[in-house]
Amino acid sequence: MSANSRIIPTMKYKNATAAVDWLSLAFGFNKKAVFPDGNGGIAHAQLTYGSGMIMISSESDTPYGRLMTVPKDLDNMNTQSANIILDDSLMKSHYENAIRAGAKVALPLEAQSYGGHAYSVFDPEGHLWNFGSYDPWAEEL
């Protein structure tokens, strides 16, 4: 079995082309694959961060596309969000880079009672992103 994550969050964007570029600039995602939809949008994009991946696409009027929307269409509410684990030594610079790129702070960078540091921000289309140095994989349950 692959050492990569077996769970991959998927999100829709009104402007997925801009989102791919912004997520790379603000959060450090790497473009693994980007497939245009033929209408100026993105049918499917794979962005990686370490061993994790997210998949994004433009809004579409397809059977699957009609099952999802962007937070801005829901008064900026999110029903799920991604949590990305960073090394503690990277937290401050990662947070500052996200702010410089235009991320809107939901929860500022702070030490957490359960260990490590964390922050949460919204991207330009309202998706909530969580970054923290606490690694639940390292803990034995």
Residue frames relative to the residue before (quaternion, step in Angstrom):
aa qw qx qy qz dx dy dz
M 1.0000 0.0000 0.0000 0.0000 0.00 0.00 0.00
S 0.5687 -0.6164 0.4425 0.3174 3.54 -1.12 0.76
A 0.4502 -0.6697 0.5197 0.2806 3.58 -1.17 0.64
N 0.5248 0.6276 -0.4106 0.4026 3.58 1.28 -0.07
S 0.6620 -0.5107 0.3753 0.4000 3.53 -1.25 0.44
R 0.3172 -0.7496 0.5531 0.1778 3.58 -1.01 0.82
I 0.6688 0.3927 -0.2882 0.5617 3.59 1.31 0.03
I 0.0349 -0.8147 0.5775 -0.0402 3.56 -0.66 1.14
P 0.3333 -0.7437 0.5421 0.2047 3.62 -0.48 1.14
T 0.1523 -0.7737 0.6125 0.0562 3.54 -1.12 0.80
M 0.0212 -0.8123 0.5817 -0.0378 3.58 -0.89 0.98
K 0.3228 -0.7063 0.5967 0.2023 3.51 -1.30 0.54
Y 0.0900 -0.7729 0.6266 0.0438 3.54 -1.20 0.66
K 0.5118 -0.6044 0.5085 0.3379 3.56 -1.15 0.62
N 0.7773 0.1172 -0.0573 0.6154 3.59 1.01 -0.82
A 0.1216 -0.8432 0.5216 0.0460 3.56 0.31 1.28
T 0.5772 0.5787 -0.3824 0.4310 3.59 1.11 -0.57
A 0.6773 0.4587 -0.2813 0.5017 3.58 0.90 -0.92
A 0.6292 0.5523 -0.3392 0.4290 3.60 1.01 -0.77
V 0.6164 0.5406 -0.3483 0.4543 3.61 0.96 -0.80
D 0.6893 0.4734 -0.2805 0.4713 3.57 0.85 -0.96
W 0.6750 0.5017 -0.2994 0.4506 3.59 0.91 -0.92
L 0.6606 0.5048 -0.3150 0.4578 3.62 0.90 -0.87
S 0.6281 0.5182 -0.3290 0.4782 3.58 1.11 -0.64
L 0.6948 0.4726 -0.2699 0.4702 3.57 0.90 -0.94
A 0.7543 0.4343 -0.2239 0.4385 3.59 0.72 -1.07
F 0.8281 0.2411 -0.0846 0.4989 3.57 0.85 -0.95
G 0.5127 -0.6770 0.4076 0.3357 3.61 1.20 -0.20
F 0.3276 0.7286 -0.5345 0.2759 3.60 1.12 0.50
N 0.2871 -0.7361 0.5899 0.1665 3.56 -1.21 0.63
K 0.4352 -0.6889 0.5188 0.2587 3.56 -1.02 0.85
K 0.1760 -0.7765 0.5990 0.0854 3.57 -0.62 1.13
A 0.7757 -0.1387 0.1242 0.6030 3.57 0.96 -0.93
V 0.0217 -0.7690 0.6389 0.0002 3.56 -1.10 0.78
F 0.0710 -0.8063 0.5871 -0.0098 3.57 -0.66 1.18
P 0.3562 -0.7448 0.5240 0.2091 3.62 -0.51 1.15
D 0.4220 -0.7161 0.4999 0.2434 3.57 -1.18 0.56
G 0.5517 -0.6329 0.3860 0.3822 3.60 1.27 -0.01
N 0.7133 0.3920 -0.2398 0.5293 3.58 1.30 -0.10
G 0.6728 -0.4915 0.2910 0.4701 3.59 1.22 0.40
G 0.6642 0.4649 -0.3009 0.5022 3.58 1.28 0.02
I 0.5153 -0.6118 0.4973 0.3359 3.53 -1.31 -0.37
A 0.3545 -0.7300 0.5492 0.1995 3.56 -0.80 1.06
H 0.7866 -0.1172 0.1390 0.5901 3.57 1.00 -0.86
A 0.0417 0.7782 -0.6259 0.0294 3.56 -0.93 0.91
Q 0.1937 -0.7538 0.6202 0.0981 3.53 -1.11 0.80
L 0.0277 -0.7869 0.6158 -0.0287 3.56 -0.71 1.14
T 0.1749 -0.8082 0.5575 0.0740 3.56 -0.87 0.95
Y 0.0309 -0.7292 0.6824 0.0396 3.50 -1.37 0.47
G 0.7964 -0.0826 0.0085 0.5990 3.57 -0.32 1.23
S 0.7783 -0.2797 0.2265 0.5144 3.59 -0.80 -0.98
G 0.5923 0.5724 -0.3672 0.4320 3.58 1.28 0.15
M 0.1420 -0.7784 0.6068 0.0757 3.52 -1.29 0.34
I 0.1054 -0.7175 0.6773 0.1239 3.52 -1.33 0.47
M 0.1986 -0.7419 0.6215 0.1545 3.54 -1.26 0.42
I 0.0292 -0.8006 0.5985 -0.0022 3.56 -0.91 0.90
S 0.0162 -0.7777 0.6280 0.0209 3.52 -1.31 0.39
S 0.5842 -0.5511 0.4587 0.3802 3.51 -1.33 0.23
E 0.5952 -0.5161 0.4536 0.4168 3.54 -1.23 0.42
S 0.0358 0.8067 -0.5880 0.0462 3.58 -1.03 0.73
D 0.4144 -0.6857 0.5427 0.2523 3.51 -1.26 0.47
T 0.3390 0.6959 -0.5373 0.3348 3.53 0.68 1.25
P 0.6898 -0.4570 0.3154 0.4647 3.63 -1.15 0.24
Y 0.6996 0.4270 -0.2743 0.5029 3.62 0.90 -0.86
G 0.6350 0.5637 -0.3257 0.4159 3.57 0.95 -0.85
R 0.6669 0.5044 -0.2986 0.4601 3.59 1.07 -0.68
L 0.5970 0.5785 -0.3556 0.4271 3.61 1.26 -0.18
M 0.7690 0.2946 -0.1431 0.5490 3.59 1.24 -0.40
T 0.0688 -0.7673 0.6350 0.0581 3.53 -1.30 0.46
V 0.5338 -0.6015 0.4757 0.3563 3.55 -1.29 -0.02
P 0.6457 -0.5534 0.3553 0.3881 3.62 -1.10 0.61
K 0.5990 0.5777 -0.3747 0.4087 3.62 1.02 -0.68
D 0.6617 0.4851 -0.3075 0.4820 3.61 1.15 -0.52
L 0.7022 0.3932 -0.2413 0.5423 3.59 1.32 -0.10
D 0.5813 -0.5928 0.3557 0.4292 3.59 1.08 0.73
N 0.6418 -0.5762 0.2846 0.4186 3.57 1.10 0.89
M 0.4324 0.6637 -0.4929 0.3600 3.59 1.11 0.59
N 0.2208 -0.7522 0.6084 0.1238 3.56 -1.15 0.71
T 0.2806 -0.7574 0.5601 0.1841 3.57 -1.06 0.66
Q 0.7676 0.0100 -0.0670 0.6373 3.56 1.34 -0.07
S 0.0904 -0.7918 0.6013 0.0581 3.56 -1.21 0.35
A 0.4969 -0.6487 0.4949 0.2956 3.51 -1.26 0.50
N 0.1644 -0.7485 0.6345 0.1004 3.56 -1.17 0.70
I 0.0947 -0.8128 0.5747 0.0031 3.55 -0.57 1.19
I 0.3057 -0.7629 0.5488 0.1525 3.57 -0.82 1.07
L 0.0715 -0.7855 0.6147 0.0000 3.56 -0.88 1.06
D 0.5443 -0.5415 0.4984 0.4026 3.56 -1.26 0.27
D 0.5827 -0.6103 0.4021 0.3553 3.58 -0.98 0.81
S 0.6340 0.5533 -0.3340 0.4247 3.60 1.04 -0.72
L 0.6881 0.4763 -0.2734 0.4742 3.62 1.23 -0.38
M 0.4665 0.7364 -0.4254 0.2432 3.58 1.20 -0.43
K 0.7052 0.4747 -0.2924 0.4380 3.61 0.70 -1.03
S 0.6977 0.4582 -0.2908 0.4677 3.61 0.81 -0.92
H 0.6223 0.5338 -0.3406 0.4602 3.60 1.04 -0.70
Y 0.6410 0.5227 -0.3007 0.4748 3.57 0.98 -0.91
E 0.6828 0.4870 -0.2875 0.4626 3.59 0.83 -0.98
N 0.6397 0.5189 -0.3258 0.4641 3.60 1.02 -0.75
A 0.6389 0.5234 -0.3228 0.4622 3.59 0.96 -0.84
I 0.6526 0.5058 -0.3094 0.4718 3.59 0.97 -0.86
R 0.6454 0.5218 -0.3167 0.4592 3.61 0.94 -0.88
A 0.6858 0.4830 -0.2771 0.4687 3.58 1.06 -0.75
G 0.6308 -0.5778 0.3195 0.4077 3.59 1.27 -0.09
A 0.3675 0.7171 -0.5152 0.2922 3.60 1.17 0.28
K 0.3346 -0.7271 0.5668 0.1955 3.57 -1.07 0.80
V 0.4121 -0.7404 0.4791 0.2290 3.57 -0.65 1.15
A 0.1953 -0.7472 0.6274 0.1000 3.54 -0.93 1.01
L 0.7611 -0.0247 0.0512 0.6461 3.56 1.00 -0.96
P 0.3921 -0.7504 0.4739 0.2420 3.62 -0.59 1.07
L 0.6502 -0.4983 0.4053 0.4057 3.54 -1.32 0.33
E 0.1751 0.7759 -0.5827 0.1668 3.56 -0.70 1.15
A 0.5478 -0.5547 0.5022 0.3741 3.54 -1.31 0.39
Q 0.2881 -0.7719 0.5486 0.1420 3.56 -1.05 0.82
S 0.5798 -0.6149 0.4137 0.3384 3.58 -1.07 0.73
Y 0.7000 0.4506 -0.2630 0.4877 3.62 1.12 -0.58
G 0.6874 -0.4660 0.2633 0.4909 3.58 1.32 0.06
G 0.8033 0.2883 -0.2256 0.4698 3.52 -1.18 0.64
H 0.4548 -0.6363 0.5471 0.2983 3.51 -1.38 -0.26
A 0.0257 -0.8061 0.5912 0.0028 3.57 -1.17 0.50
Y 0.0072 0.7607 -0.6478 -0.0405 3.50 -1.36 0.36
S 0.1850 -0.7610 0.6119 0.1112 3.55 -1.28 0.44
V 0.0040 -0.7941 0.6066 -0.0366 3.57 -1.00 0.91
F 0.3768 -0.6747 0.5815 0.2543 3.51 -1.38 0.35
D 0.3791 -0.6874 0.5636 0.2573 3.56 -1.07 0.71
P 0.7436 -0.4388 0.2531 0.4364 3.63 -1.21 0.16
E 0.7297 0.3860 -0.2497 0.5062 3.62 1.14 -0.43
G 0.6596 -0.5825 0.2824 0.3819 3.57 1.25 0.35
H 0.4477 0.6602 -0.4844 0.3593 3.61 1.20 0.15
L 0.3562 -0.7317 0.5488 0.1914 3.57 -0.99 0.91
W 0.0843 -0.7859 0.6126 -0.0031 3.55 -0.90 1.06
N 0.1358 -0.7860 0.6016 0.0429 3.57 -0.93 0.97
F 0.0489 -0.7839 0.6189 -0.0057 3.55 -0.92 0.97
G 0.1396 0.8067 -0.5627 0.1147 3.56 -0.85 0.91
S 0.4445 -0.6958 0.5000 0.2613 3.53 -1.23 0.46
Y 0.4996 0.6052 -0.4492 0.4270 3.60 1.24 -0.03
D 0.1419 -0.8027 0.5773 0.0476 3.57 -0.79 1.04
P 0.2700 -0.7970 0.5141 0.1660 3.62 -0.21 1.18
W 0.5646 0.5848 -0.3935 0.4294 3.62 1.18 -0.35
A 0.6605 0.5306 -0.3091 0.4320 3.61 1.09 -0.64
E 0.6562 0.5127 -0.3059 0.4616 3.56 1.21 -0.43
E 0.3271 -0.7113 0.5825 0.2184 3.55 -1.07 0.75
L 0.3154 -0.7691 0.5303 0.1665 3.55 -0.86 0.98
